[in-house]
Amino acid sequence: MTETFKDDPKTLVSTEWLAAHLKDADLRIFDASWFLPTVDRDPKAEYAQEHIPGARFFDIDEIADLRSDLPHMVPPVEKFMSRVRAMGVGDGHQIVVYDSSGLFSAARVWWMFRLFGQFNIAVLDGGLPKWKAEGRPLTDSPATIRDRHMMVEVQHHMIKDVTQVARASKLRDHEIIDARAAPRFRGEAVEPRAGLRSGHIPGAKNVPFNTLLNADGTMKPVAELRHVFEAAGVDLTKPAITSCGSGVTAAVLCLALERTGKTDHSLYDGSWSEWGMYADLPLATGDA
C-alpha cells in the first residue's frame, strides 16, 4: 500500500496546502534560497524577480553570527529576534519556508526557528520548482510588512559545538550523520571551500541529503526515509547529530528524522567548515 503524504504544519506541507492557505491572515512565507559558493547564482536577485505572493526573503548569510569566521553560523538571540520581527513575523504566525532548489536551504531556516523555540514552521515540499511546475501564482511585489512581537526560548539541545561532537565521535554514544555527497565524505573530492581537509568525522555515517528526496525535490515517504538511514548503518535508537559542509543540508537530515518521529536529533553548526579546518582534529577517509 502506498503511503499517503500527510501535511504537517510543524514539518512539511504540500504545494496544495500552501495554495489553500495563501490568504490566511496568520500565514507568513519565507524564500530562504541559498547556493553553494561554487554556484554562480544570486538568490536575492532571483527573489526580486519572482516569488510566491507574500513571501519575504530570508538571508541565511546575513541573519547569522557575522563575528564568526565560519559561514552563516546561528545568530545571537537578539539579532534573530530583531530581524524576524522586522520582517513582520511573530508569535501566533504559521510560517512556511521554501527555496528555489526544491528542498535544500529551506530546512536550515526551519531548524533555526525551532532552535529559537518557534515550532509553527513547515518547509514547502518540492519548493519553488514544484510550485512553478504546477502553474501557481508568482509575483515580483514585496510583501506588506508590519513589525510583530516574538518570544524566543533557545532549545540548547538542538545544537552542538565542536567539543561536543568530538566527544560524541570518541564515545560513539551518538550517531553522527553526514549529509555531504559520498566522494566528499570518503575524502576523494576536494571541498568547495578553500583550505579544508578532505574526509569525515571518525565514526560518522554518510546519508547524502539528496538520497532522502524524490526526483522532483520532494521528500520521500516516512517508511523510505527510515530505510535510507538504516541502509547507511544509522542506529535510529541512538541520539543523532547531523553535519554537512556548513550546516545547511544537515538540516534536511534533521527534517527527515523529525518526519520519521525521531526527536532526539541535533545539528553541528560548524560542520565540515570547522572540523575540516583544524589539523589537530581526527580525520577519517573511505566509507567508514
C-alpha positions in Angstrom: 0.0 0.0 0.0 1.4 3.4 -1.0 2.0 5.8 1.9 -0.1 8.9 1.6 1.5 12.3 2.2 0.4 14.0 5.4 0.6 17.8 5.6 2.2 18.8 8.9 2.5 22.5 9.7 5.4 21.7 12.0 7.5 19.8 9.5 6.4 19.7 5.8 3.4 20.9 3.8 2.5 20.4 0.2 2.0 23.0 -2.5 -1.7 22.2 -2.4 -1.8 23.0 1.3 0.0 26.3 0.8 -2.2 27.3 -2.1 -5.3 26.7 0.1 -3.9 28.8 2.9 -2.2 31.5 0.9 -4.6 34.2 2.0 -4.7 33.2 5.7 -4.1 36.3 7.9 -1.7 34.4 10.2 0.4 32.9 7.4 4.0 34.1 6.8 6.1 32.8 4.0 9.9 32.9 3.6 12.0 32.4 0.5 15.2 31.0 2.0 17.0 30.3 -1.2 20.8 29.9 -0.9 23.5 28.4 -3.1 26.9 26.9 -2.6 29.9 29.3 -3.3 30.7 27.3 -6.4 27.2 28.1 -7.9 27.0 31.5 -9.8 23.5 32.5 -8.7 22.2 35.4 -6.7 19.2 34.2 -4.6 18.1 37.8 -3.5 18.0 38.9 -7.2 16.0 35.9 -8.2 13.6 36.5 -5.3 13.2 40.1 -6.5 12.2 38.8 -10.0 9.7 36.3 -8.8 8.5 34.7 -5.6 5.4 33.2 -4.0 2.9 36.0 -3.2 3.5 37.4 0.4 7.0 35.8 0.7 9.8 37.7 2.4 13.4 36.9 1.6 15.3 35.2 4.5 19.1 35.9 4.0 20.9 32.9 5.6 24.2 34.6 5.3 23.1 37.9 6.9 20.8 36.6 9.7 23.8 34.9 11.1 26.7 35.5 13.5 28.9 37.7 11.4 31.5 37.8 14.2 32.3 34.1 13.3 34.9 33.2 10.7 32.6 30.3 9.7 29.8 30.8 7.2 26.2 31.5 8.3 26.5 30.4 11.9 23.5 30.7 14.2 22.9 34.4 15.0 22.8 35.8 18.6 19.2 35.7 20.0 18.8 39.5 19.8 19.8 39.6 16.2 17.4 36.8 15.2 14.5 38.4 17.1 15.1 41.9 15.6 15.5 40.6 12.0 12.4 38.3 12.2 10.3 41.0 13.8 11.3 43.5 11.2 10.0 41.0 8.6 6.6 41.0 10.3 6.9 37.6 11.8 5.9 37.0 15.4 4.1 34.9 17.9 0.9 33.2 16.6 2.0 33.0 13.0 2.2 29.9 10.9 5.4 30.0 8.8 6.1 28.2 5.6 9.7 28.4 4.2 10.8 27.3 0.7 13.8 27.6 -1.6 14.4 27.6 -5.3 16.3 24.3 -5.4 13.3 22.1 -4.2 14.4 21.1 -0.7 17.8 22.4 0.1 18.4 25.5 2.2 14.8 26.0 3.5 15.3 23.2 6.1 18.1 25.3 7.7 15.6 28.1 8.4 13.0 25.5 9.7 15.7 24.2 12.1 16.8 27.7 13.2 13.2 28.7 14.1 12.8 25.5 16.1 16.2 26.2 17.8 14.7 29.5 19.0 11.5 27.9 20.3 9.2 28.6 17.3 7.7 25.4 16.2 4.8 26.6 13.9 7.0 26.4 10.8 7.0 24.0 7.9 9.1 23.5 4.8 7.3 23.6 1.4 7.7 20.1 -0.1 9.3 20.5 -3.5 9.8 24.2 -3.0 9.6 26.8 -5.7 10.3 24.4 -8.6 7.2 22.4 -7.8 5.1 25.5 -7.2 6.1 26.8 -10.6 5.7 23.5 -12.4 2.1 23.5 -11.2 1.5 26.9 -12.6 0.7 28.5 -9.3 0.9 32.3 -8.7 4.1 34.3 -8.6 4.8 37.9 -8.1 7.7 40.4 -8.0 5.9 42.7 -5.5 7.4 43.0 -2.0 5.3 41.8 0.9 3.4 44.2 3.1 5.2 44.2 6.5 4.2 45.3 10.0 6.5 44.7 13.0 5.4 41.8 15.2 6.5 40.7 18.7 8.1 37.4 19.1 9.1 35.4 22.2 12.2 33.3 21.9 13.3 30.4 24.0 16.5 28.7 22.9 16.4 24.9 22.7 20.1 24.3 23.6 19.8 20.5 23.0 19.2 21.1 19.3 22.7 22.4 18.5 26.2 21.0 19.0 29.6 22.6 19.1 33.0 21.1 18.1 33.8 20.0 21.6 30.5 18.1 22.0 30.9 16.5 18.5 34.5 15.4 19.3 33.3 13.8 22.5 30.4 12.0 20.6 32.9 10.8 18.0 35.2 9.4 20.7 32.5 7.8 22.8 30.3 6.6 19.9 27.2 7.4 22.1 25.5 9.4 19.3 25.1 8.7 15.6 26.9 11.4 13.6 25.3 11.6 10.2 27.0 13.5 7.4 24.8 14.9 4.6 27.6 15.6 2.1 27.9 13.7 -1.2 29.8 10.4 -0.9 33.0 11.5 -2.7 33.4 14.3 -0.2 32.6 12.1 2.8 35.2 9.5 1.6 37.8 12.2 1.1 38.0 11.6 -2.6 36.7 15.0 -3.7 38.1 18.5 -3.0 35.9 20.6 -0.6 34.2 23.6 -2.3 35.6 25.9 0.4 39.3 26.5 0.1 41.7 25.4 2.7 39.7 22.5 4.2 41.0 18.9 4.6 39.1 16.1 2.8 37.4 13.3 4.7 34.9 13.0 7.6 34.5 12.9 11.3 35.5 9.4 12.7 32.5 7.2 13.3 30.2 9.3 11.1 27.7 7.6 8.8 27.0 9.0 5.3 23.5 9.9 4.2 23.8 12.4 1.3 20.8 14.7 1.7 19.5 14.1 -1.8 19.1 10.4 -1.1 16.1 11.5 1.1 14.5 13.2 -1.8 12.5 12.2 -4.8 13.5 13.3 -8.3 11.2 16.4 -8.1 12.8 17.7 -4.9 10.0 16.4 -2.6 10.9 14.4 0.5 10.4 10.6 0.4 7.7 8.9 2.4 8.4 8.2 6.0 9.0 4.4 5.6 11.5 5.2 2.8 13.3 7.8 4.9 13.7 5.3 7.7 15.1 2.7 5.2 17.6 5.2 3.8 19.0 5.9 7.3 19.1 2.2 8.3 20.7 1.2 4.9 23.5 3.7 5.7 24.1 1.9 9.0 22.4 4.5 11.2 21.1 3.2 14.6 17.9 5.2 15.0 17.7 4.3 18.7 20.8 6.5 19.4 20.5 10.3 19.6 21.7 11.8 16.3 24.0 14.7 15.4 23.7 15.9 11.8 26.6 17.5 9.9 27.4 18.6 6.3 29.6 21.3 4.7 28.4 24.4 6.6 25.3 23.4 8.5 22.7 23.9 5.7 21.9 20.4 4.3 22.5 18.9 7.7 19.1 20.5 8.5 17.5 18.4 5.7 18.6 15.3 7.7 17.0 16.8 10.8 13.8 17.4 8.9 13.8 13.8 7.7 14.5 12.4 11.1 11.7 14.6 12.6 9.3 13.2 9.9 10.1 9.7 11.0 9.1 10.6 14.6 12.6 10.8 15.9 13.0 13.9 18.1 16.4 13.4 19.7 18.5 15.0 16.9 20.8 18.0 16.9 22.9 19.8 14.3 26.6 20.5 14.3 26.6 24.2 13.3 30.2 24.4 12.4 30.1 21.2 10.4 32.9 20.5 8.0 33.8 24.2 7.5 35.0 24.0 11.1 36.1 20.4 11.5 38.0 20.3 8.2 39.9 23.5 9.1 41.8 22.2 12.2 44.7 19.8 11.7 44.5 18.6 15.3 41.0 17.2 14.9 40.9 13.5 13.9 40.0 12.6 10.3 38.7 9.5 8.6 38.5 8.6 4.9 36.8 5.9 2.9 33.4 4.5 3.7 33.9 4.1 7.5 
